[in-house]
């Protein structure tokens, strides 16, 4: 017995020595010694924090495009839109010619409560002039935002008032909405546009559904164009409203993460109506989860262009100083087993992918898109052919239309001339137009962008450096007029009205409406 105990002790000692030896020779120990040596022996003093950050960033760059590091300030900035609120004074604004122009105060927010009006210009914040001093938008926002309950003094220039008006605003939590717009397209078709999947998206979507159904909605167009993703739970909540009981929404699987499945409860508010999902090359991650689930269960039709192709699951790892690592730990798979993540063997090629798609002609012709047979799967109810390995391919392809995006239009847009002209028009005519167009329907029917407005835009363009070109101007004219009208509608009402105007130029939207005008949803057969 004594010999047996001695043998166990000896074995334990050997195991401990081996473990210690492994630790001493481990990559972690090597990294630790390198950092210690640099911090203590290097000829000049070094910033250890910055040194470690650089090492973390370099390690993550060796993994995949979506494993990233964020410093504490970036973490706060990234989380705000996903958490659904931030703390500030509650205004929508634009920086026009170095001046903060209030588009709208947030309804019920701190600024509206003290009397800030649409069209006001904020000139001073806490006795610091912010107008005409070339202050960046980020700098202005930092001065206006602050902890809930704190106060900020502002001075405002208002049309018709000679002196600056002083206001003291008590900051509060300001909601950030992930749902851009919801409205009735016609008597039976509703439209909902979601810009990201945030903590509040599920409730926002349910609320919008309820309002549209009360207005007679039978069929739905769900617009996920440009939606780069967000929280997985938000995508699952949305799918709960659309899919049947126990229908698989998505599953995840990774080297150290066993398969985890997420299924629909089947008690959603839109279980039977016809559904069209709009996507494009910027629809990614959570958007692709929703789209893939709808397509795999043959629940609706997908219209647009092939989605981005992000199917990697990131786990946030909080670090002691408030910074964070988002580490890829698994992959997403659609109900039919598709992995939608595009290849990332070369980070340079991965980052170049969308440009390569344009160059291959993929944005204008579905025939330019080729999937290998190894990526072929079948939908779960109708057995239609679908593909994995690089985004969701729509059921109906809609080519990108860039014919009106002339160099002259892009110069007007990128140099801020269109936004500046919109602000001038709103500033001069807000009261007049609100009196004349008492409802958006009347505005949408009767309002026209006049030649006088367009001539003023051309002059504004010249002042900002956009060289006039008659042929390019005429080509882009329908887009220019629609965009100006949409911006005016937004400033007189809200984003709902903006999208009702701007969607008149959307080929994907027109295709969706056309499909829903047919007596049933026609799923195309693809082999």
N, C-alpha and C positions, 0 to 999 in steps of 0.2 A: 504493500500500500504506500509506504514511504517513498519507494522508488518511483511509483506511479505519479505521486504528487510532484516529486522532483522533476520528472519527465515533462509534466504539464507546465511547470514553472519555466523550464528551459525552452519549451516550445513557445510559450507566451513571450519570453524574452527575444527569441528569434523573430517572431512576428512583429513585435514592437520595433526591433532594430531594422527590419526590412521596411516597415512603414515609415520609420524616421528617415531611412536612407532615400526612400522614394520621395518624401517631402522635401528633403534637402536637394534632391536632383530634379525636382518638379519644375515645369515651366513657370508656375506661379512664384516659386522661390527665386528663380532666375530673374524674373521681372522685378521682384521686390529688392533684390540685391543691386540691380542696375539703377533703380530709382534712388536707393540709399547712397550709392557711390556718387552719383551725379550731384545729389543735394548736399553731400557733406565734403566731397573732395574736389569738385570742379573748381577751376581757377577763379571764376567769377560767381557772384551770388545769382541763384536762379529762382524763378517763380515756380515753386513746387506744384501749386494748384494747376497752373497752366500746363506744366510738364505732364501731369497725370491726365488732364483733359485731352491733350494731344495724343497720348498713348492710347486712351480709350477710343478716340475717334479713329485712329489708325487701325486698331484691332477690328472694329466694327466694319470698316471699309473692306476688310478681307472676307466678309461673310456674304451679305446680300444687299440689294439696294434699299431695303426697308428697315434694317437694323441700324438705329441711329442714336446719337447722344444729343441731349438738349440741356443747356445751362438753366439755372433757376428762373431767369427772366423769360426765356423761351418757353419753358414749361407752363408758366402762368399765361402767356400769350396764346399758346396752342390750346390750352384747356378751356379758355373762356367761351369760345363759340360752341364747344361740345357740351359744356356743363349747362348751357342755356341761359346764362346771365353774366353780367359784370357789374361793377359798382362805378357809377358816374353820374352825369347830370341829365342824360336822357334826351339826346337830340340826334336827328339825321342831318349831316352837314356835308358840304363840299368846300374845298379850298379853291376859291376863284381869285385870280390875280393877287395872291398872297393875303387874302382875306377870308375868314371863316364865315360862310354863308349858311344860315340855318334853313334846311329844306323843309323839315317838319320837326316839331317837338314830339317825343314819344307820348302817346295818349296816356294821360294819368301819371306821367313821370314828373320828376322834380322841376324841370324847366317849365313845363306847361303850367304847373301849379303856381309858379311865381309870376307868370305872365309873358314868358318868352314866346314870340310869334314866328311863324314861317315867314321868311324874308328878312329877318333881323340879321345884322352882322355883328359878331362879337369882336370888339376892338381890343379890349384889355381883359386880362385874367390876373386877379390878385395884384393889381397895380403894374403889371408887366404888359407892355404893348405887344400884341401878337399879329397885328395887321401891318402889311407892308414891310416886314422885316425878313422875308424869305425863311420863315420858320417852317420846318418839315411837319408833315401831318402827324408823325409819331411824337414829335416834341409838343405839339398842340394837345394831342390826346393825353399825354402824360400830365399836362397841367390841369386838364379838365376832369380826369378820372381821379378817384381817391376812395378811401374807406367809407362804407355806409355810415351816415350820420355826420361826417365831416362837412364843412362849409367852404364854398368858393365864391369870391366876389368877382362879378363880371360887369363890364360896361358895354352897352349895346348901341349901335347906330341903327335907327329905324327911319324908314321913308316918311317924310313929312314932319319929322321932329328934328329941330336944330341941334339941341344938345345931346350928349351921350346919356343914355338911361342906365342907372345903376341897379343891379339885382344881386341879391345874396341867395345862392342856391344850395340847398341841403342835399348832398349826394345820397343816392339810394341804389338798391339793386335794380338793374335795368334788364328786362328780358331780351334774349337774343333768339330770334325765331329761325328754325331750320326749314320751315315751309314758306316758300316765296309767294305762292299764289294758289288760290282755289276759286274757281268760278264755273258757271254754266256756259258751255260752248253753244248749245242749242237747248231745246226743250227737254231732251233726254240724256245728253252727254255732258258729264262733268269733267273738270280738269284740275289736277293737283300737281304742283311742282315742288320738289324737295331738293334743297341745295346741299345738304349734308345729313348724316345720321347722328343726331345728338341725343342727350339724355331726355329731351322733351319731345322728340320726333313722334313717338308712338301716340302720345296724347294729342299732339297737334293734328296728326293724321286722322285720328278718331273724331275729333271735333269738326274737322273739315268735311269728312264723310257725312256726318250727321246733318250738317247745314245743307250740303248739296242734295242729300236724299230728301230733305224737307222741301227742296225746290223742284223735286221731280226727277232727280238723277236715276237713270237705269243702268247706264254704261259709263265707264271711267277711262280717261287717259291719264296715266301716271307718268310724269315727266321726270326722268333721272338724268337728263343730259347735263354734262358738266359736273355731276355729283361725284366727288372724289372719295366718298365713303365716310367712315366714322366708327361709331360703336356697333359691335356685333349685336348686342341686345336690342338696339333700336331697329335693326334690320329684321330681327326675329319678331319683334312686336308688330311691325308692319305686315309681315307675312302671315301672322296670326289672323289678321283681318281678311285675308284673301284665300287661304288654303283650307282644306278639309281636315277633320279630326285625325290626328296621328300621322298626317302626311309629313314626311321628312323635309325640313327646310334646308339644312346644311349639316355636314359633319366635319370635324377637324381631327387631324392625326399627325403625330410627329415622333421623332426618335425617342424622346423621353415623355411624350404625351400620348397616352392610349386613345383610341378612337372615342370621340365624344359626339353624341348625336343631339340635334335640336329639332323637335317636331311641333307642328301646329296644334293648338288646342281645339280648333274647329268651331269656335263660338264667335267668330268675327262678324262684323257688320256688313261685309261685302263678299258674300260667299257664292253668289250665283250670277251677278251681273257680268256683262262682257267687259273685257279688260284689254287695253293696249298700253304697252310700256315703251317709252321713248328713251333711247340711249345713243351715246356717241363715243368717240375715241377717248373722251375724258371721264367717262363713267367708270368708276373703279371700286374695288374692295367691297364694301357693304352693298353698294349699288349692284354689283355683279352677283352677289349672293341672292338678293331679292329677284333679280332678273333671271338668274339660272334656275331658281326654284319654280318661278312662274312658268318658264319655258319647259322645264323637265316634266312638270305635272300637266302640261298642255292646258294650263289655267287661262292663258292669254297669249296675245301675239306681241312679239318684240319687233319694233320698227326703228330704223336708224342705221348706224354704222357699228362695226366691231368695237367692243369695249376695250378698255385699257389693258387688262390682263394682270391684275394683282390678286393673287390668291394665297398670300402668306399671312399667318397670324402673328401679331406682335403682342408680347406681354410687357407692360410697363414695369420697370424695376426702379423704385425710388431710391436715390442716394442721399446720404446724411445732410448734404448742404442744400437740398431742394432741387438738385439736378436730377435727370432721369435718363435711363437707357431704355429704349424700346427694342426688345430683342425678339427676333423671329423664333418661334418655338414649335410651330406646326403649319400645316397647309389646310386651306379650305377645300372642300369637295362638294359639288352640287348633288342633289338627290340621285342622279343617274350615275354618280361616281366620277364626274369630270373634275379634273384639276384645272382651274382657269388661269393659273400663274404662267406667264410667258417666260421663256428661257432667260437666265441671267448669268451665263458663264462669263460673259464680258460685260462689266459695268458700263463701259463706254458704249457698247452696242445697245445695251438696255436703255440707256438714256437717249440714244439716237433713234429708238424704235419708231416713234411717231413720225419723225422726219422721213425715215426710210419708207414708212407706209405711204406717205404723200408721194415720194419719189417713184415708188412702184406703181402708182396709179390706183392704190387700194381705196382712196377716199372718193374716187369718181366712178369706179367700176367694181362690181362684186366679182367679176371674172378674174380680177387680179389677185384674189385671195385663194390660197391653196392650203388645204389641210391634209396631212398624211392619214391613210386609212387606220393607222394604229391609234389615232385620237378619236375615232368614230364611236359614238354611243347612241342609244335609242331613248326617246322620251318614254315616260312610264305608263301613259294611257293610250296614246295613238301610235306609238312606235315610230315616230318620225326620227330622221337622222339629225343628230347634233354633234358638235365637236368640242373638245377641250384643248388645253395646251396653249392658250393665248387669248383670253377674253371670251365674251359671249358673242357669237355671230347672230345678228338679227334674223328673224323670219322674213322680213321685207327690208331689203337694202334701200337706203335713200342716199344718193350721192351728195357730197358737200357742194354747195353752190357758192362759188367765190367770184362770179361774173361781175357783181356790183362792188366788190372790194378793190376798187382801183387804187393806184398809188395816191391819187389826190384825196380820195375818201380817207385812206389810212392816215395821211398827214393831218387832215382835219381832226380825226379821232385822237390820234396819238399826241398831238400838240395841245389837246384840250379845247379846241375851238368850238366843237359841238356842245360840250358841257357849258362853256362860258356863254355861248349864245342862248342856251336854254335858261341859264340863270338870269341873264338880262331880260329875256322875255317874261319870265315869271315875276321878276321884280317889278316890271312896268304894268303888267296886265292881270296879275292874280285876282284882284278884287273885281275887275271888269269881267273876266272870264267866269269866275264863280257865280256872278250874278246872271250872266248870259246863259251858261250851261249848268243848270241846277242839278242835273244828274249826269253820271258818266255816259249812260246810253245816248243821251242827246249830244254830248261832246263827241263821242265816237262816231256818231252819224253825221254831224254837221261841221265839226272843226276841220279846217284845212290850213296847212302851212302855206303862207302867202309868198308871192314873189318878193315882197318887201323884206320879209323875215329871211329869205334865202340870200338876198343881196347883202343883208347885214351879216349873215354867216360868212359869206365870201370875204367881206371886209375884215371880219374877226380872224378868219383864216390867214389872210395876208399879214395881219399884225402879229400873228404867232409864228409866221414862217412857212405857212402852207402855200406853195406857188400854184396859182390858179391854172387849171387846164380844162378848157371847155368840153372837149370830147369825154374826158374821164368824169367830169362833173355830171354830164348828161347821163352817162352810163350808171353812175351811182345815185342819181337823183331819187328814185323810189326808196332806196335804203335811207338816204339822208332825211327825207321827209318823214318816213315812218319812225325813224329813231328820234327825231325832234318831237314829233307828236307823242310818242311813248314817254319820253322824259317829262314833257309838260303834264301828261296824264298822271304820272307818278307823283309829281310835285303838287298837283291839285288834289289828288286822292291818295293812292298808295301803290304798292307793288302789284296787287291784283290787276289794277287798271293798266299798269305798264305792260304786263305780259299779254293782256287781251289785245293791245295794239301791236306789240312787236311780234306776236305769234302769227299775225296775218302774213308775214314773210317767211314763215317756217315751213319748208317742204315736208319735214317729218310730221309736223302737226297736221298739215293738209292731208297727208297719206292716212294718218290715224283716223281723222274724221271721215274720210272716204270709205275706209274699211268698216267703220261702225254704221255707215249709212246702208250697208249691204245687209240682207236678212240673215245674219249668222256670221260667225267668224270663220274665215277661210284660211286654214293652215296650209301653207305651201309645202309641197313634197320636195325634199332635197336628198340627193344621194351623192 
